[in-house]
Amino acid sequence: MSAAVSLSQSVLDDGQAQVDRYLGFLKSGGAQFPLPTLQAAGVDMTTPAPIEHTLRLFASEWLSSRRCSSKFEIRRPPLFEFRFSNFSPPLALPSS
């Protein structure tokens, strides 16, 4: 997931040069091992940077969603409340 986040972010930030590297990554089709292929695409998974970037991004998104949800009351059903009203049993199996 961290590699995907880093790839997508670099495509958004770096423009056409990164798009070309990303297309090369896709064209490789898994012919090489993942780490060298990702390095050629501009993502070095041998360092903690991609993982740290992804964690910061998720933390930022989570915090912003918490800020939004504090403005509105979000009512969620109780965990164990499940109704079978929308449940339809499977069709009868043909007899052999």
N, CA and C of each residue as an Amber inpcrd file, in Angstrom:
protein
   288
   0.8260000  -1.1700000   0.0000000   0.0000000   0.0000000   0.0000000
   0.8820000   1.2500000   0.0000000   1.9600000   1.2120000   0.7680000
   2.8520000   2.3710000   0.8190000   3.4680000   2.6570000  -0.5370000
   3.8020000   1.6090000  -1.2760000   4.3600000   1.8000000  -2.6150000
   3.3320000   2.4490000  -3.5330000   2.0820000   2.0040000  -3.4490000
   1.0300000   2.5710000  -4.2940000   0.7840000   4.0360000  -3.9610000
   0.7670000   4.3540000  -2.6720000   0.5690000   5.7460000  -2.2630000
   1.7170000   6.6070000  -2.7730000   2.9460000   6.1140000  -2.6410000
   4.1050000   6.8760000  -3.0970000   4.0970000   7.0600000  -4.6080000
   3.7420000   6.0040000  -5.3240000   3.6620000   6.1170000  -6.7850000
   2.6170000   7.1320000  -7.2080000   1.4530000   7.0570000  -6.6210000
   0.3790000   7.9790000  -7.0200000   0.7170000   9.4170000  -6.6520000
   1.3090000   9.6110000  -5.4800000   1.6670000  10.9630000  -5.0620000
   2.7460000  11.5510000  -5.9720000   3.7160000  10.7260000  -6.3550000
   4.7680000  11.2390000  -7.2220000   4.2420000  11.5480000  -8.6180000
   3.2680000  10.7890000  -9.1030000   2.6510000  11.1020000 -10.3950000
   1.9380000  12.4490000 -10.3130000   1.2430000  12.6830000  -9.2130000
   0.5330000  13.9520000  -9.0490000   1.4970000  15.1230000  -8.8980000
   2.6110000  14.9060000  -8.2010000   3.5430000  15.9930000  -7.9060000
   4.5360000  16.2730000  -9.0300000   5.0400000  15.2090000  -9.6690000
   6.1690000  15.3660000 -10.5900000   5.7970000  15.4510000 -12.0600000
   4.5710000  15.1990000 -12.3960000   4.1340000  15.3850000 -13.7770000
   4.5650000  14.2900000 -14.7300000   4.8320000  14.6900000 -15.9770000
   5.0250000  13.7520000 -17.0780000   6.2250000  12.8290000 -16.8820000
   7.3120000  13.3240000 -16.3110000   8.4820000  12.4650000 -16.1040000
   8.1250000  11.2730000 -15.2240000   7.3600000  11.5160000 -14.1730000
   6.9590000  10.4140000 -13.2910000   5.9140000   9.5440000 -13.9570000
   5.0610000  10.1200000 -14.7750000   4.0780000   9.3160000 -15.5120000
   4.8110000   8.3160000 -16.3970000   5.8680000   8.7630000 -17.0640000
   6.6440000   7.8580000 -17.9200000   7.3060000   6.7450000 -17.1060000
   7.8470000   7.0870000 -15.9270000   8.4430000   6.0550000 -15.0660000
   7.3720000   5.0760000 -14.5900000   6.1950000   5.6000000 -14.2610000
   5.1040000   4.7450000 -13.8080000   4.6540000   3.8040000 -14.9250000
   4.5580000   4.3220000 -16.1440000   4.1810000   3.4660000 -17.2710000
   5.2310000   2.3830000 -17.5060000   6.5040000   2.7290000 -17.3280000
   7.5590000   1.7270000 -17.4140000   7.4010000   0.6580000 -16.3500000
   7.0170000   1.0870000 -15.1480000   6.7460000   0.1490000 -14.0550000
   5.6330000  -0.8200000 -14.4520000   4.5640000  -0.2960000 -15.0350000
   3.4580000  -1.1610000 -15.4490000   3.8600000  -2.0880000 -16.5910000
   4.6440000  -1.5640000 -17.5330000   5.0650000  -2.3700000 -18.6800000
   6.0000000  -3.5060000 -18.2810000   6.6740000  -3.3640000 -17.1530000
   7.5880000  -4.4320000 -16.7250000   6.8300000  -5.7190000 -16.4510000
   5.5780000  -5.6040000 -16.0780000   4.7210000  -6.7710000 -15.9280000
   5.1930000  -7.7950000 -14.9180000   5.9600000  -7.3610000 -13.9340000
   6.4320000  -8.2920000 -12.9180000   7.5860000  -9.1650000 -13.3900000
   8.2790000  -8.7450000 -14.4620000   9.3940000  -9.5350000 -14.9850000
  10.5940000  -9.5200000 -14.0370000  10.6800000  -8.4990000 -13.1940000
  11.7760000  -8.4040000 -12.2300000  11.1980000  -8.5260000 -10.8290000
  12.0980000  -8.5820000  -9.8580000  11.6520000  -8.5820000  -8.4760000
  11.0360000  -7.2190000  -8.1360000  10.1270000  -7.1480000  -7.1660000
   9.4130000  -5.9070000  -6.8720000  10.2990000  -4.7260000  -6.4610000
  11.2870000  -4.9440000  -5.5970000  12.0720000  -3.8090000  -5.1120000
  12.8190000  -3.0800000  -6.2240000  13.5480000  -3.7670000  -7.1060000
  14.2100000  -3.0360000  -8.1910000  13.2250000  -2.3620000  -9.1500000
  12.0950000  -3.0160000  -9.3700000  11.0850000  -2.4280000 -10.2580000
  10.5320000  -1.1410000  -9.6590000  10.2470000  -1.1590000  -8.3570000
   9.7570000   0.0520000  -7.6930000  10.8330000   1.1320000  -7.6530000
  12.0770000   0.7510000  -7.4470000  13.1560000   1.7370000  -7.4450000
  13.2740000   2.4130000  -8.8040000  13.1240000   1.6530000  -9.8800000
  13.1600000   2.2390000 -11.2240000  11.9990000   3.2070000 -11.4330000
  10.8980000   2.9530000 -10.7350000   9.7350000   3.8430000 -10.8370000
   9.8420000   5.0340000  -9.8940000  10.8830000   5.0600000  -9.0720000
  11.0930000   6.2050000  -8.1930000  10.6730000   6.0050000  -6.7530000
  10.3640000   4.7740000  -6.3660000   9.9640000   4.4860000  -4.9860000
  10.9700000   3.5170000  -4.3860000  11.6730000   3.9580000  -3.3640000
  12.6840000   3.1190000  -2.7240000  12.1120000   2.5280000  -1.4400000
  11.6590000   1.2900000  -1.5350000  11.0430000   0.6240000  -0.3880000
  12.0740000   0.0650000   0.5850000  13.3640000   0.2550000   0.3050000
  14.3850000  -0.1770000   1.2530000  14.6140000   0.8760000   2.3360000
  13.9630000   2.0110000   2.2090000  14.0400000   3.0670000   3.2250000
  12.6740000   3.1840000   3.8930000  12.6080000   3.7830000   5.0580000
  11.3110000   3.9480000   5.7210000  10.4710000   5.0960000   5.1430000
  11.0110000   5.8690000   4.2270000  10.3100000   7.0610000   3.7300000
   8.9160000   6.7830000   3.1590000   8.7230000   5.7890000   2.2710000
   7.3710000   5.5670000   1.7310000   6.3590000   5.1770000   2.8080000
   6.7890000   4.3810000   3.7730000   5.8770000   3.9550000   4.8350000
   5.5350000   5.1360000   5.7360000   6.5400000   5.9300000   6.0910000
   6.2940000   7.1090000   6.9230000   5.3680000   8.0970000   6.2250000
   5.5720000   8.2790000   4.9210000   4.7080000   9.1830000   4.1610000
   3.2550000   8.6920000   4.1850000   3.0750000   7.3920000   3.9940000
   1.7240000   6.8260000   3.9960000   1.0680000   6.9550000   5.3690000
   1.8230000   6.7000000   6.4090000   1.2630000   6.8440000   7.7600000
   0.8750000   8.2950000   8.0470000   1.7110000   9.2460000   7.6210000
   1.3590000  10.6650000   7.8100000   0.1000000  11.0280000   7.0320000
  -0.0040000  10.5210000   5.8050000  -1.1860000  10.7940000   4.9850000
  -2.4430000  10.2260000   5.6340000  -2.3840000   8.9700000   6.0900000
  -3.5500000   8.3580000   6.7330000  -3.9070000   9.0720000   8.0300000
  -2.9080000   9.4580000   8.8020000  -3.1790000  10.1880000  10.0460000
  -3.8410000  11.5190000   9.7440000  -3.3760000  12.1940000   8.7220000
  -3.9690000  13.4740000   8.3360000  -5.4230000  13.3000000   7.9000000
  -5.6750000  12.2820000   7.0900000  -7.0450000  12.0170000   6.6320000
  -7.9470000  11.6390000   7.8010000  -7.4260000  10.8270000   8.7070000
  -8.2240000  10.4170000   9.8590000  -8.5650000  11.6140000  10.7290000
  -7.5710000  12.4790000  10.9760000  -7.8290000  13.6570000  11.8040000
  -8.8370000  14.5870000  11.1450000  -8.7300000  14.7730000   9.8470000
  -9.6920000  15.6570000   9.1810000 -11.0840000  15.0430000   9.1960000
 -11.1930000  13.7180000   9.1150000 -12.5200000  13.0970000   9.1810000
 -13.0970000  13.2080000  10.5860000 -12.2400000  13.1580000  11.5970000
 -12.7130000  13.3240000  12.9710000 -13.2170000  14.7420000  13.1880000
 -12.5390000  15.7210000  12.6030000 -12.9940000  17.1110000  12.7400000
 -14.3580000  17.2940000  12.0940000 -14.5500000  16.6680000  10.9310000
 -15.8360000  16.7840000  10.2460000 -16.9310000  16.0790000  11.0310000
 -16.6330000  14.9140000  11.5540000 -17.6690000  14.1550000  12.2480000
 -18.0510000  14.7930000  13.5760000 -17.1690000  15.6110000  14.1460000
 -17.5190000  16.2540000  15.4020000 -18.5660000  17.3520000  15.1910000
 -18.6860000  17.8320000  13.9690000 -19.6830000  18.8660000  13.6750000
 -21.0770000  18.2740000  13.4980000 -21.1490000  17.0210000  13.1540000
 -22.4240000  16.3670000  12.8990000 -22.5500000  15.1480000  13.7920000
 -23.7530000  14.8670000  14.1650000 -23.9670000  13.6690000  14.9700000
 -24.1010000  12.4860000  14.0260000 -23.2230000  11.5500000  14.1680000
 -23.2610000  10.3480000  13.3390000 -23.8180000   9.2280000  14.1880000
 -24.9530000   8.7250000  13.7870000 -25.5730000   7.6490000  14.5400000
 -25.3060000   6.3410000  13.8290000 -24.7020000   5.4490000  14.5490000
 -24.4160000   4.1270000  14.0010000 -25.2520000   3.1110000  14.7550000
 -25.7230000   2.0840000  14.0550000 -26.5070000   1.0590000  14.7500000
 -25.6140000   0.2880000  15.7150000 -26.2110000  -0.2600000  16.7680000
 -25.4270000  -1.0790000  17.6960000 -24.7340000  -2.2140000  16.9470000
 -23.6180000  -2.6510000  17.4740000 -22.7780000  -3.6320000  16.8020000
 -23.5120000  -4.9290000  16.5010000 -24.3320000  -5.3930000  17.4370000
 -24.9470000  -6.7000000  17.2660000 -26.3700000  -6.6350000  16.7380000
 -26.7930000  -5.4820000  16.3230000 -28.1470000  -5.3760000  15.7790000
 -28.1260000  -5.7860000  14.3190000 -28.7500000  -6.8750000  14.0290000
 -28.8170000  -7.3580000  12.6590000 -30.2230000  -7.8740000  12.4360000
 -30.8250000  -7.4480000  11.4030000 -32.1940000  -7.8720000  11.1220000
 -32.2000000  -8.7810000   9.9040000 -33.0150000  -9.7800000   9.9780000
 -33.1000000 -10.7300000   8.8840000 -34.2110000 -10.3600000   7.9060000
 -34.7290000  -9.1540000   7.9950000 -35.8350000  -8.7860000   7.1250000
 -35.4120000  -8.7440000   5.6630000 -34.1500000  -8.4300000   5.3860000
 -33.6860000  -8.3770000   4.0100000 -33.0280000  -9.6890000   3.5770000
 -33.0550000 -10.6570000   4.4550000 -32.4120000 -11.9290000   4.1690000
 -33.3930000 -12.8600000   3.4830000 -32.9930000 -13.3830000   2.3560000
 -33.8470000 -14.3850000   1.7060000 -33.0820000 -15.7020000   1.6830000
 -33.7100000 -16.7580000   2.1140000 -33.0180000 -18.0460000   2.1690000
 -32.6620000 -18.5150000   0.7560000 -31.6740000 -19.3610000   0.6280000
 -31.3030000 -19.8620000  -0.7050000 -32.4340000 -20.7320000  -1.2710000
 -32.4320000 -20.8080000  -2.5470000 -33.4270000 -21.6460000  -3.2040000
 -33.2070000 -23.0920000  -2.8080000 -34.2740000 -23.8500000  -2.8430000
 -34.1680000 -25.2690000  -2.4910000 -33.2950000 -25.9820000  -3.5270000
 -32.4500000 -26.8620000  -3.0450000 -31.5990000 -27.6190000  -3.9440000
 -32.4190000 -28.7040000  -4.6410000 -32.1200000 -28.9680000  -5.8960000
 -32.8730000 -30.0230000  -6.5820000 -32.5770000 -31.3740000  -5.9330000
 -33.5960000 -32.1940000  -5.8380000 -33.3880000 -33.5220000  -5.2450000
 -32.7000000 -34.4160000  -6.2590000 -31.8480000 -35.2950000  -5.7540000
 -31.0900000 -36.1540000  -6.6710000 -31.7760000 -37.4460000  -6.9610000
